[in-house]
Amino acid sequence: MHRCCTVSASLLLATFFTFVSFATAHAGSLRFYADVRNNVNRVSVRIDPHVPADVGAGDFTIDFWMKARAADNRSNGSCVSGNSENWITGNIILDRAIWSHDRNGDYGLSMFSNGSTSARLAFGTFQANASGGGVYGTGICGTRNVADNNWHHVAITRQASSGAIRVYVDGQLDASGTGPRGDISYRNGQPSSVPNYINLNVDNYLGIGTEKYDADPQRYPSYNGFVDELRLSSTIRWAAAFTPPSAPHSVDAQTAALYHFDEGTGDAVNDAVGQSPGVRRYGGSSNPGPQWVTDSPFGAAPPPPPPPADVYRLRGLSTGFMVRPVYARNANGSLGAQLLLNGVPVNVYVGDASNLPVCNSQDTAVSASDGSTYMRITGVAGTCPYGHSLGAQVSGYVNPCDRVP
């Protein structure tokens, strides 16, 4: 959620008004900036002790939306397909790597820039051989440009029995290959193998928007761009070309974890399934992040709902009355911005209380000279409540008989 302001309770004309909430939940995303030293500018999801977000023991799909510019993601390497763990040298978007090669398998997704205007995805999986006699890593490289400053849907699928891995961009197959078979989840209770000079106990985390170890930002750069609607699923959702989702995901039986990134504030990153929460680790020396933003692949926020039944039109001006705008009060007591209700300025009609007309069922709504204005009131129909505005010794009124249709 995004909250535009906090209104002091003393401002709400408590003698006869209660306002509706001005905060409206709407779509948002997270903006990462690749300034990742000291375990910041990322989202971290702890996967051990085991949570459903630790996919990899069986089939899985990871899909999300991304928006980036190639000029902001200048990796030093180039993508290499085949028996390689090369994906770690691209600008890393998802990092579920494990530090030591003698541990259980891992995976990750990155992006390699082909210049200042385009970049392609790279995905890889890794597994220590069952005999312990070697290692086996496989990477695949896409061809579609995902760094043109437009939103793109990305889906990764992996079949455990065959090791088959695929990457789809905007519903079209972008890369495929065969990697190690079997379990590539994080081994439960596996001790961290991160060395002291790294000094980060992050092995048992999924990193989003980052190379999670901060090992060498030049060699292993992090992602600079937006991420939205990240979903981890315990099934292969697509085996052929498909139409990308046109709305935010909803939880179903195959959803292991789902991050809408709509919080808009704070450091908690909610999992819609409720079992694999994440943490926003905000910071950075020059470009702090990740930042909550309102940009979304699904467009602007939906319009606010219509006024509830107990919203009334203010009665028109009478002789001796004037219009006073209502302002939010800042923390220091000064007046802030004028309040709005559904985009309409909130005003109070004030004047001599002795001139307040009698309320009756025949009263009709009359447009004020400055346009229609709405307020929510606590008065009971058939009465004409009035009170004080912002401490001034003036009276305002609304006619509860003049209900807005």
N, C-alpha and C positions, 0 to 999 in steps of 0.2 A: 504494500500500500504506500501511497505517497500522500504526505500530509503537508498542506501549504501553510498552515498557521495553527497556533493554539490560542484560544480566546479565554480571557479571564472570566470566571464565573460572576464577578461583580459587575461585569459589563452587560450581562444578559437581561437587564431590566426584569429582575427576578420577581418583581411584584405582579407582572402580568405576561411575561414572555418566556418561553423556552425555545431556543433555536434548534433546528435540525443540525446534524453534524455536517460540516463543510468538507470533510475528508471523503474522497470517493476512491474506492479500490479500483485500480486499473492496471493495464498491462505495463510491464517494465522489463528491464534486463540489467545485466552487469557489464560495466566497461572496464576492461583490464588494460594496464599500461606497461607491462613487461619490466617495471622497475622493481625487481624481485629479491633483492638482498635481504637477509635477516628474516626470512620466513614471512614476507608481506606481499601485497599485490596478488592475492590468490584466494581461492576457496579451498578449504581442506575438509575432506570427509573421512572420518576415522572408520576403518574397515576391520580392525581387530581390537577387541573382541568382535567376533563375526557379526555383521549386519547384512541385510539383503543387497546393499549396494556393492558388496564384494562379489560381483559376477565373475564367471570364469571357470567354475567347476563343471558347468555344462554349456549348452548353447546360450548365446546372448546377442542382444542388439543394443547398441548405444546410439541414440539419435538426439539431435539438438539443432538449433539455429545459430548461425554465426554471421558477423558482418565485420569486415576488416579492409584495410588498404595495404597493398603490397609495399608501398614506401615506408610504412611503419613496421614492417616485418622483414628485415634484411638479415637472413641467416647466412653464415659463411660457407656452408656446405651445399651439396646438391643431392637430390634424392637418388637412392640406389635401391633397385628391387632385387629380390632374391635372398640368398642366405646372408643376411646382414641385419645389424641392429642400428642401421643408419638413421632411423627416424629420430633418434635423440639429438641429432644436430640441427634439426629444423626448429622453427619457432613453436614451442611445445604448447598444445592446447589442453590435452589430457595426459596426465602422467601417473601411471600405476606401475612404475618401474620398481625394482628391488636392487639394492646396492650391490650385493655380492652375487656372483654367478653360480654359487653352489646352492642357492635358494630356489624356492618354487618359482613358477613362471610369472611373467609380467606382460604388460602391453602398454601402448601409448599412441597418441595421434599428434602430428605436428604439421607445419606448413612451410614449404620451401618457396622463396621468392624467385621468380624468373626475370626480375628487373624491377622497375619502379611501378609497373602497372598490372602485374599478374603474379599469382602464386598458386601452387597446387598442393594437395594434401598428401601426407605419407602416414601409413599405419603399419605397426609392427607388433609381433608377438615373440616371446622368448621363453625357452624352457630348458632347464638343466636336464641332460639325458638321464633316463631312469637308472642307468648303471653308475651314474656319477662320473663317467669317463670323458665327458665333454659338454659342450653347450650347443644350443641350436636356436638361432634367431632368424626370423623371416620378416622382410618388409615389402610393402607394395606401394607404388607411386601412382597418384592420379594424374589426370591431364587437364581437368577443367579448372578454369580460373575462379577461385573463391575469394579473391582479394580485390574486388572492384568497387568496394564501398556500398555494396548492396547485400541484403539479407539472403542467405543460402541455407537450405536444409541439408544437413549431413547425417547419414546413417551408416553405421558400421555393424556388420554381422560376422559372427564367428561360430562355426560348427565344431563342437568338441570332438566328435568321433573321427572326423576326417582332417581337422585342422584348417578347413577352408575358411578364408577371410575375404570379405568384400567391403568396398566403400562405395556408397551412392551419394551423388550430389544432385540436389533438386530432383530426386526420384529416378535419376539415370545412373546406371552402373559406371563407375569411374575407375575402379581398379579391383583386381582380384588376384588371389594366389593361395598357396597352401603353406601353412606354418605347422608348428608342433601340435600334436594331438594331445588330448587328455586335459587334465586339470591345470589351469593357469591362474587360479584364484590365489589369494594370499593365505599361506598355510597358518592355521589357527595356532596362536601361541608362539609363533616364530619370533625369536629374539631379534632385535634390531642389529644390523651389521654396519650401520653408518659409522665411519671413523670419527675420532675426536676432533680432527681439524675441521670437519663439517659442523659438528656440534649441533645437529638437529635430529631429534628422534622422530623422523617422518617416514620411515619405511612403511609403517602400517597405516598409511593414508593414501587416498586418491587425491591428487592435486588437479585443480581445474584452473586453466589460464596460466599455467606456470610449469617450469622445471622445478620440481619440488625440493631438490636438495640444495639449491643455490651453489652448485659445484663450481661452475665457470660460466657466467652469463655470456661471455663471448663465444665460447665453444658450444654451449647448450643454451641458446636464447629462449626466452619465454614469449608468449603470445601477446600481441597488442591489438585489441579489438573487443567486440561485443560477443556475449554468449547469452542465449535465452532458451528456455524450455528444454533443459537437459533431462533425458529419460534413460534409465537403464532397465532393460527387460530381460527376463529369464527365458527367452524364446527367440527364434529367428522370425522377425516380423515381416520381412520382405525377401523373396527369393528371385524377384524379377523387377523390372521397371515399375514404378508406382507414382501416383499423384501425391505430392507432399501434403502434409496436414495443413488445413486452412484455418485452424483455430488452436488455442492452447490444448495441450494433452489433458486427458482425464485418466484417473487411476482405473486399471482393470486387473484381472487375475494374474496377468503376466508382468505387471509393473513391479519391478524390484525397488526402484527409487525414482522420484520425480521432483525436480527443482524448477519451479516456475520463475524464480528470481523477481518476484513482484513485491518483496517486502518494502523496498523504498527507503528504509532507514535501519540503523542498528547493524549488528554483526552476526545475528542468527540467520542461517540459511535453512529454511524449512523444507523438509521432505514431505510431499503430499501423502505418501504412504505412511509416514510417521515413525519409521524405524531407523533411518539413516541420516540424521541431521548433519548439516555442514556448518562451517564457521567462515565468515568473511574475515580475512586477515588484512586489514586496511593499513596502508603505509607506503613509503617510498620517498627517496630523497628529492627527486625532481618532478616525478609524475606520480603522485600518490594514488592508490587505487586498491582494489576495484571500487568503482563508484556506482551507486544506484542511479539509474537513468530511466527516463520514460520512453526511450526509443524501443520499438518492438516490431517484429515482422508482421504483426497483425494490425498495424496502423494505430490511430489515435485511440484514446480512451473512449469507451462508450458514453453516450450522453447520460446525464444524471436522470434518475427516475422522476416521474411527475410528482408534484407536491402531494404530500399525504392529505387525508381528508380534513385535518384540523388546521390547514393553512388558509388564511383569510386575506381578502383584499382590504387594504387600508381605506377608510372612509375619505371622501374628497375633502378638500379644504373648505373651511367655513370662515366667516369674517373674524379677523383677529388671530387666525392660526398661521403657523409658519412650518417649514420643513427643516428638520435637523438630521444630518447624516449620522450614522452610528459607526464608530471606529473601534478597531481592536485596541486593547491596551497593552503596551510593551511591558517587559519585565520591570523596568525602572519607573513605571507609572505613567509614562508619557503616552500620548495617543499614537497609534500606528496607522496602518492602512484601513480604508473604509471596508466594512464587511459587505460581502455579497451573498445572496441566496439564489442558487441556480443562475448565477451570472447577473442578477439584478441588484443594484445598490440597495442596501437596507437603510431606510429613513424612518424617522419618528415625526409624527405630526403633533405639534405642541401649541399650547395657548392657554387661555384662561379656563381653569377647570369648571367654573360656573357656567361656561358656554357649552359644556358637553351636552349634545342632544340626547334625548331619550331613545333607547334602543327599542325597536319594535320589528315585527316580522315583515312590515311593509318597506323597511329601509332597503335601498338598493345601492350597489357598488357604483361609485362615481370616480372616474379617472382623475387623479391629481394632476396639477398643471405640469409637473415634471415627469409624468409618466407613471405607470402602474408600479406599485411596490408591494411586496408580500412579507408577512411575518407569521410566525407560529405563535399562538397565544395559549394561555392556560385558563382563560376565562370560560365561564359556562354560558352557553347560548341563552340569550334573553337578558344578559347584563352587559354593561359597558365598562370594563375595567380600565383603570388608568394608573399612572405612577410616574416615577422620576427617571430622567435620562441622564446618565453620566454625572450624577450629583447635582445637576442644575435644577433649580426650583421651578420647573415647568412641568406641565402635564401633557401626556400624549394619550391617544385612544385608538382603539380599533373596534370595529363594530362586528361582534360575533354573529350577527344576523346576516352579514354580507359574505356568505361563504362563496369561494370561487367554485364554479361548476366543475 
